[in-house]
Amino acid sequence: MTLTIAPCEKGRYSIFSQSTIQDLRSNNTVTLSGEVVRLTDDDVFLLDDGTGQIEVEAETATVREANLAVGTSVTVTVYYEEDEFEALILTTAGDETITVIDD
């Protein structure tokens, strides 16, 4: 896990925790940033964060709304359940945040 300290307004700082795919095996819910390297289905994409790759299920409507394509940078909060990584929240490079509704 990586901690990032970012300056905010009036001399204050924000601390962000960023996980990697390597960290994901030991946690249930994490936030990852990376690049879409493959769309494998209408609702699944392959995310690469530079340390590894995982398939993320994000529901068809979310993939369409986020306009995901190979090369797209995203931040996604996922949870691990029954051998699948399910997206909860997806944020695009343009800072659009989409809450994933499991259908």
SULVENPE-V779142 format. One record per helix or strand. SS is the DSSP state (@ for helix, = for strand). FROM is the first residue (numbers start at 1). TO is the last residue. If there is no record, write none. Layout:
# SULVENPE-V779142
SS,FROM,TO / SS,FROM,TO
This chain:
# SULVENPE-V779142
=,2,7 / @,9,11 / =,13,18 / @,21,24 / =,29,41 / =,44,48 / =,53,57 / @,60,65 / =,73,81 / =,84,92 / =,97,99
